[in-house]
């Protein structure tokens, strides 16, 4: 079973790190649409996924989560923005595509392109 380690962008620029087997369900929990969201995201509404990595199992996802949580905010932002990770341990998982993350957030494909048009 695949596990995901994710960085969730919240209002105010905060980042939340977690693991799940289902990105869409977990995003809905954090948004308060389903039971089971974290206290952190109840106080700071999630805006969307900043990044996510797919791993082989829970142990790998947990290791990745632990290392991400130890990074400072600027270091997390750098990790999200890099195409080729400078942190060797980020290669534990496979980066999830932006398109897949938008689907997990419940956005329709192409919705972001329409929003940016004048």
C-alpha positions as CSV (number, residue, x, y, z in Angstrom):
1,X,0.0,0.0,0.0
2,X,1.3,3.4,-0.9
3,X,1.7,6.1,1.7
4,X,2.1,9.8,1.2
5,X,4.1,12.4,3.2
6,X,2.7,15.8,2.5
7,X,3.2,19.5,3.2
8,X,-0.1,21.4,3.5
9,X,-0.1,25.2,2.9
10,X,-2.3,26.9,5.4
11,X,-3.7,30.4,5.8
12,X,-1.1,32.8,7.0
13,X,1.7,31.0,5.2
14,X,2.0,28.2,7.8
15,X,3.0,24.7,6.7
16,X,1.6,21.4,8.1
17,X,3.4,18.1,7.6
18,X,1.7,14.8,7.8
19,X,1.3,11.3,6.3
20,X,-1.7,9.5,4.8
21,X,-2.8,6.7,2.4
22,X,-5.4,9.0,0.7
23,X,-4.5,12.6,-0.1
24,X,-8.0,13.6,-1.0
25,X,-9.6,12.2,2.1
26,X,-7.0,13.7,4.3
27,X,-7.3,17.1,2.7
28,X,-11.1,17.0,3.3
29,X,-10.5,16.1,6.9
30,X,-8.1,19.0,7.4
31,X,-10.7,21.3,5.8
32,X,-13.3,20.1,8.3
33,X,-15.5,18.4,5.7
34,X,-14.9,15.0,7.3
35,X,-14.0,14.0,10.9
36,X,-10.4,13.5,11.8
37,X,-8.6,16.7,10.9
38,X,-5.6,18.0,13.0
39,X,-6.0,20.7,15.7
40,X,-3.4,22.7,13.8
41,X,-5.4,22.9,10.7
42,X,-8.7,23.6,12.6
43,X,-7.0,26.9,13.7
44,X,-5.2,27.6,10.4
45,X,-7.4,26.7,7.4
46,X,-5.6,24.7,4.7
47,X,-5.3,26.4,1.3
48,X,-3.8,23.5,-0.6
49,X,-1.0,21.1,-0.9
50,X,2.5,22.6,-1.1
51,X,4.0,19.2,-2.0
52,X,3.7,15.5,-1.4
53,X,5.9,12.4,-1.8
54,X,4.7,8.9,-2.4
55,X,6.6,6.2,-0.5
56,X,6.5,2.4,-0.4
57,X,5.3,2.0,3.1
58,X,4.4,3.7,6.4
59,X,7.9,3.4,7.8
60,X,9.4,5.4,4.8
61,X,6.6,8.0,5.0
62,X,7.2,8.4,8.8
63,X,10.9,8.8,8.3
64,X,10.3,11.5,5.6
65,X,7.7,13.2,7.8
66,X,10.1,13.3,10.8
67,X,12.9,14.9,8.7
68,X,10.5,17.5,7.1
69,X,9.2,18.5,10.5
70,X,12.8,19.1,11.7
71,X,13.3,21.7,8.9
72,X,12.9,25.4,9.5
73,X,10.1,27.2,7.5
74,X,12.5,28.6,4.9
75,X,14.1,25.1,4.5
76,X,10.7,23.5,3.9
77,X,9.9,26.2,1.3
78,X,13.2,25.5,-0.4
79,X,12.5,21.7,-0.4
80,X,9.1,22.4,-2.0
81,X,10.5,24.6,-4.7
82,X,13.3,22.3,-5.9
83,X,12.9,20.1,-8.9
84,X,16.0,18.1,-8.0
85,X,16.1,17.9,-4.2
86,X,19.3,19.0,-2.5
87,X,18.3,17.0,0.6
88,X,19.3,13.4,-0.3
89,X,16.7,11.9,2.0
90,X,13.9,13.5,0.0
91,X,14.7,10.9,-2.7
92,X,13.1,8.3,-0.3
93,X,9.8,9.1,-2.0
94,X,8.6,10.0,-5.4
95,X,7.3,13.6,-5.8
96,X,3.6,13.7,-6.5
97,X,2.7,15.9,-9.6
98,X,0.9,19.2,-9.2
99,X,-2.0,17.9,-11.3
100,X,-2.5,15.0,-8.9
101,X,-2.3,17.3,-5.9
102,X,-5.0,19.6,-7.4
103,X,-7.2,16.6,-8.0
104,X,-6.7,15.6,-4.4
105,X,-7.8,19.1,-3.3
106,X,-11.0,18.6,-5.3
107,X,-10.2,21.1,-8.0
108,X,-11.2,20.3,-11.6
109,X,-8.4,19.8,-14.1
110,X,-7.6,23.2,-15.8
111,X,-9.4,25.2,-13.0
112,X,-6.2,27.0,-12.0
113,X,-5.5,28.1,-15.6
114,X,-9.0,29.6,-15.9
115,X,-8.5,31.4,-12.6
116,X,-5.4,33.2,-13.9
117,X,-6.9,34.4,-17.2
118,X,-8.0,38.1,-17.3
